[in-house]
Amino acid sequence: MHISLLAFLGLLLLLVSGSQSVYAADTSKVVIGEEYWHNSKVLNAPRKYQVSLPERYEGTIRKYPTLYIVDSDFHFLHVASTIKHLTRMGKMPPMIVVGVATLSDPDYVYHTTWSIDPGTVKNEDADAAQSNKAQPEYGGIQKFDRYVNSELVPIIDKAFRTNDKRAIAGYSLGGLFVLNNYLNSSSPFSAFLAMSPSVWYDDMSIIQRFKQIPAASMDASNSAKTHKKPLFISVANEQGMGVTELVTAIKVNPAIDNWTFASIPEENHFSTGLPALLKGLEFLAPEYGKDGGELAALGDYKAVLKYFESLNTQWAGFQIEWLQAYQFSKYVFWSEQTDKISEILNAVHKQFPNSHAQVAIQLANGLIKTGELSKADAIIAQVKLAAKKMPEWYKAKADVLQAQNKPELAKAMYLRAQELAKSNKWSAWEVNGLKP
């Protein structure tokens, strides 16, 4: 019995250790972004921020819009995941998400509010040490605003491929910070999402600042620079936020343009973050994505390209991404415009030069499926130089070679496509899609 028990325990130990080895070998991390620390000169303290890069960021020289989210320890994961999902589904342009971290609840409250003396609203430009005598837990918004605008933004711009399209989003007191930044004429941001902002703070004094934006005395450059930037404001089923009063003030001020308000009565203050974000992003990119059937309803290819051009006037602009190129290719075949493919590609090259290779590859894929291999091969050859770092080009070329009964050449192209995709850090499902 003693020997049998020892044998049983030994077998059990072997099974457990073996299962742990298999478990360890079969797991990998799903990474949504990276977290960084740096020593802030403005705040004279260590600060952290997070960054999530778009899919297919690697292997290109493309520059991207950025979305900064305040209080990122609370919001970064769902904001970054939402942006990745909407981008993958063709509903948003790809963008870099930057999390602006606050290190604790007191740190969050201090850095998103200005100081108040009993009975007196302090000037935001007053010295912080003097302003905070009465209520030291408040009063850091001016310095934090300077940190974000003049220190964090340059850090991000230097480290990553950004363009000049920057949006900032915040919720609750973070939303108040966004509104305050909107009123800053030197803000580096060009779009603002204030979700359930705490307008109530300081007896709603920020409303007076919105009322004081004068239409007549604003010079044209300042108006274009600040108050025509997109502004999104939302409120859930919550009382006493001051948002209704702010919206009323904005409605009667003609100096404030390009803004919208969303009421989300089915949510409360704690559940509204994600629904409000979705509405804010839709405000920045309305009618952004259409599938092949919806494109067909627009008319011929010229009408579709005109629609694409209209999207280019949106906040982040427009480029025909891989999913739009795929849908556009399906549309061309469904609408029986394949006899105009050369004409279509010339128009795309003229209107969307950065998207020409992507569209060409997708149209070539359609021709491969219909057996028109010589036409497909000719299109693939035309964009060879522009597409030399695009894994999907090698996949399309491999498909042609495979159909031409050249398996060895095709195999080399399939392998090259997968190697390039892996080096460009494509997702596993995308890499697997490059196999024959």
WOBEL-V282149 format. One record per residue. PHI is phi in whole degrees, 0 to 359 (none if undefined). PSI is psi in degrees with one decimal (none if undefined). NEAR is the number of other ideal C-beta (glycine too) atoms within 12 Angstrom. Layout:
PHI_PSI_NEAR + PHI_PSI_NEAR
//
This chain:
none_-41.4_7 + 297_-42.3_8 + 294_-40.4_9 + 296_-40.3_10 + 295_-43.0_11 + 298_-41.4_12 + 297_-41.4_13 + 297_-44.2_14 + 295_-38.1_14 + 295_-42.9_14 + 296_-42.0_14 + 298_-43.6_14 + 298_-40.5_14 + 296_-43.0_14 + 295_-42.4_14 + 296_-48.5_14 + 295_-36.0_14 + 293_-41.6_14 + 293_-34.6_14 + 294_-38.0_14 + 295_-43.9_13 + 297_-43.1_12 + 300_-45.8_12 + 295_-37.5_11 + 287_-25.8_10 + 261_10.5_9 + 245_153.0_10 + 208_160.5_10 + 276_140.9_7 + 265_110.3_12 + 258_121.5_18 + 264_-18.7_25 + 181_-173.4_30 + 233_149.6_21 + 248_137.7_21 + 233_148.1_24 + 243_147.1_15 + 209_162.1_22 + 268_111.9_15 + 282_126.5_26 + 285_-34.6_17 + 292_-47.0_25 + 270_-9.4_29 + 55_46.5_13 + 196_157.7_21 + 294_137.0_15 + 226_158.7_31 + 234_158.3_27 + 211_160.0_38 + 240_153.5_34 + 222_131.3_37 + 240_122.8_39 + 267_151.7_33 + 294_155.9_41 + 298_144.4_34 + 68_21.2_30 + 296_-41.7_27 + 289_151.0_21 + 82_8.9_25 + 229_171.9_29 + 245_12.4_11 + 295_143.8_27 + 256_145.1_24 + 238_153.4_37 + 293_161.4_39 + 233_143.3_44 + 241_117.6_50 + 264_132.2_49 + 242_123.6_48 + 281_149.6_50 + 61_54.0_38 + 286_-21.0_38 + 300_-27.9_25 + 270_-33.5_27 + 246_-16.2_38 + 300_-45.9_35 + 299_-47.8_24 + 285_-29.7_28 + 291_-47.9_46 + 297_-42.0_37 + 295_-39.8_23 + 295_-44.1_33 + 299_-44.4_45 + 299_-42.8_30 + 294_-48.6_24 + 297_-36.6_33 + 294_-46.2_36 + 298_-33.7_25 + 276_1.1_24 + 78_19.6_30 + 261_-11.0_27 + 215_150.9_42 + 290_149.1_38 + 296_144.4_41 + 209_159.7_45 + 273_131.5_41 + 256_128.2_46 + 242_123.5_43 + 268_123.3_40 + 264_101.8_49 + 278_144.2_36 + 245_142.7_37 + 270_-10.1_24 + 191_171.5_15 + 299_-46.8_16 + 299_-37.5_17 + 296_-40.9_26 + 297_-49.0_32 + 296_-43.8_29 + 297_-44.1_30 + 275_-1.3_40 + 244_12.5_41 + 226_156.7_42 + 258_166.8_38 + 278_152.0_34 + 225_127.9_26 + 266_146.3_20 + 307_121.1_12 + 81_-4.6_9 + 222_132.6_16 + 271_118.4_25 + 286_146.4_28 + 293_133.6_18 + 297_-20.4_28 + 273_-1.7_16 + 292_157.5_21 + 298_131.1_15 + 300_-41.4_29 + 299_-40.3_13 + 288_-39.1_15 + 292_-27.0_28 + 266_7.0_24 + 299_-40.5_19 + 281_-43.7_18 + 224_83.1_22 + 294_-15.1_19 + 284_-9.4_21 + 242_165.4_33 + 118_6.2_34 + 261_8.3_36 + 294_-37.1_43 + 297_-45.2_33 + 290_-38.4_34 + 292_-36.5_43 + 299_-42.6_39 + 293_-37.4_28 + 299_-49.0_33 + 295_-49.4_45 + 291_-44.1_30 + 254_-8.7_22 + 240_-53.4_27 + 290_-45.4_39 + 303_-48.1_33 + 299_-34.7_20 + 298_-46.0_29 + 294_-44.2_35 + 297_-32.4_26 + 283_-36.1_12 + 274_-24.5_19 + 228_162.1_30 + 276_90.1_23 + 252_155.9_32 + 252_-167.4_24 + 271_8.0_18 + 268_105.1_30 + 235_129.4_40 + 246_150.5_48 + 231_134.9_49 + 232_147.6_55 + 201_156.9_49 + 232_138.9_45 + 64_-122.3_41 + 295_-28.2_41 + 297_-34.0_46 + 293_-36.6_47 + 297_-41.0_45 + 301_-41.0_49 + 297_-44.1_47 + 298_-40.9_51 + 297_-39.1_40 + 292_-35.3_43 + 300_-36.1_42 + 281_-6.4_36 + 273_110.7_30 + 295_-17.5_20 + 260_13.4_16 + 298_137.9_31 + 279_-2.0_31 + 269_149.5_42 + 240_4.3_33 + 205_147.6_38 + 222_127.7_45 + 240_106.1_48 + 252_103.5_51 + 260_119.0_51 + 44_53.9_48 + 293_146.8_49 + 278_66.4_39 + 297_-23.0_39 + 300_-24.8_27 + 302_139.6_34 + 57_46.8_31 + 53_37.4_17 + 60_32.7_27 + 296_-22.7_31 + 294_-24.6_41 + 298_-39.3_31 + 298_-35.7_19 + 292_-34.9_27 + 291_-37.1_35 + 294_-28.3_22 + 277_1.7_18 + 285_104.6_30 + 271_135.3_17 + 288_-43.5_19 + 289_-40.5_11 + 271_-6.6_11 + 283_124.1_22 + 287_159.6_15 + 300_-38.4_14 + 293_-40.3_11 + 291_-39.4_21 + 299_-45.8_22 + 292_-29.6_16 + 283_-35.0_19 + 241_-59.9_32 + 270_5.7_33 + 253_4.4_25 + 287_144.6_33 + 301_130.9_36 + 231_122.0_43 + 247_131.7_43 + 230_137.6_46 + 223_161.6_46 + 211_145.0_37 + 262_-161.5_30 + 280_79.8_20 + 214_139.8_30 + 255_150.7_14 + 77_14.2_17 + 282_-22.9_35 + 84_1.0_32 + 291_-41.4_41 + 301_-43.2_24 + 295_-38.5_25 + 295_-44.4_39 + 297_-39.5_30 + 300_-41.8_18 + 293_-39.2_28 + 293_-38.3_33 + 302_-32.6_19 + 261_8.0_16 + 252_103.5_25 + 292_-11.6_16 + 286_-19.1_28 + 261_116.8_34 + 235_162.1_20 + 61_57.4_24 + 223_162.5_34 + 211_158.4_26 + 233_136.0_28 + 236_124.2_30 + 264_131.6_22 + 234_72.0_28 + 293_-18.8_15 + 280_-4.4_13 + 245_160.3_25 + 250_-176.1_19 + 298_-30.9_27 + 269_-17.3_17 + 256_-2.9_19 + 275_-10.1_32 + 307_-55.0_35 + 289_-47.0_30 + 302_-38.7_29 + 293_-40.4_45 + 300_-44.4_41 + 300_-42.7_29 + 292_-37.4_31 + 295_-41.7_46 + 293_-35.5_41 + 295_-34.4_26 + 297_-37.5_33 + 284_-26.6_41 + 222_66.0_37 + 289_143.6_23 + 53_36.5_21 + 285_-40.3_34 + 243_130.1_31 + 231_144.0_28 + 272_-179.2_22 + 302_-41.1_26 + 296_-40.9_13 + 292_-34.8_22 + 294_-37.6_34 + 299_-33.5_24 + 291_-16.7_16 + 282_-25.4_23 + 123_-146.4_16 + 282_179.5_21 + 299_-29.9_35 + 295_-38.7_21 + 293_-37.9_21 + 293_-44.3_39 + 296_-32.0_35 + 294_-39.1_19 + 298_-44.8_31 + 301_-40.6_35 + 297_-36.0_22 + 296_-32.3_20 + 291_-23.6_32 + 292_-15.0_22 + 274_-6.0_18 + 289_170.1_30 + 309_-49.2_37 + 265_2.1_38 + 76_-167.7_31 + 209_139.4_32 + 221_142.0_39 + 287_102.3_43 + 283_177.4_38 + 299_-37.6_35 + 289_-41.4_32 + 297_-38.2_39 + 296_-39.5_39 + 296_-47.4_30 + 296_-38.5_32 + 296_-40.7_45 + 297_-44.9_42 + 301_-41.5_27 + 300_-44.0_36 + 300_-40.6_38 + 285_-41.8_30 + 298_-39.2_21 + 273_7.2_26 + 56_49.7_14 + 248_22.2_29 + 295_-22.9_27 + 289_-8.9_15 + 249_16.6_21 + 301_-43.2_31 + 299_-42.7_21 + 296_-41.3_19 + 297_-45.9_35 + 294_-34.7_40 + 296_-41.8_21 + 294_-41.2_29 + 296_-41.4_39 + 298_-35.5_24 + 284_-42.8_16 + 270_-32.9_27 + 224_67.6_31 + 302_-33.4_19 + 288_-14.1_24 + 254_-3.2_38 + 301_-46.9_29 + 296_-40.8_35 + 298_-45.6_38 + 295_-41.9_46 + 300_-43.3_43 + 296_-42.2_41 + 293_-38.6_43 + 293_-38.4_44 + 298_-39.7_45 + 300_-39.4_36 + 296_-40.1_34 + 293_-34.8_32 + 297_-42.8_31 + 295_-30.9_21 + 269_5.0_20 + 82_10.0_14 + 268_70.4_22 + 292_-39.0_25 + 295_-39.4_17 + 293_-42.9_26 + 298_-45.4_36 + 297_-37.1_25 + 295_-41.6_21 + 294_-42.5_39 + 300_-41.4_37 + 295_-34.9_21 + 296_-32.1_27 + 253_15.3_33 + 303_-46.3_21 + 293_-45.3_14 + 292_-26.6_24 + 255_17.1_33 + 296_-19.6_18 + 252_14.3_25 + 257_113.2_37 + 304_-35.4_39 + 294_-23.2_41 + 293_-44.8_37 + 295_-34.3_34 + 295_-44.0_38 + 297_-43.2_43 + 296_-40.0_39 + 297_-40.0_36 + 297_-38.9_36 + 296_-47.3_35 + 297_-38.6_28 + 297_-43.7_24 + 292_-24.9_26 + 272_9.6_20 + 63_45.0_11 + 237_68.9_19 + 298_-36.7_16 + 292_-44.2_14 + 295_-39.5_20 + 297_-42.9_26 + 301_-42.2_20 + 296_-38.2_19 + 290_-40.6_31 + 300_-44.2_32 + 296_-40.9_22 + 297_-40.6_27 + 300_-45.4_36 + 291_-40.0_27 + 298_-43.2_20 + 294_-41.0_30 + 297_-42.0_32 + 295_-41.9_20 + 293_-26.6_15 + 272_5.2_26 + 62_39.6_20 + 292_156.1_29 + 293_155.6_23 + 301_-39.9_16 + 294_-31.0_12 + 288_-39.6_24 + 297_-44.7_24 + 297_-28.7_17 + 289_-9.1_21 + 267_0.2_31 + 279_157.9_22 + 294_none_21
//
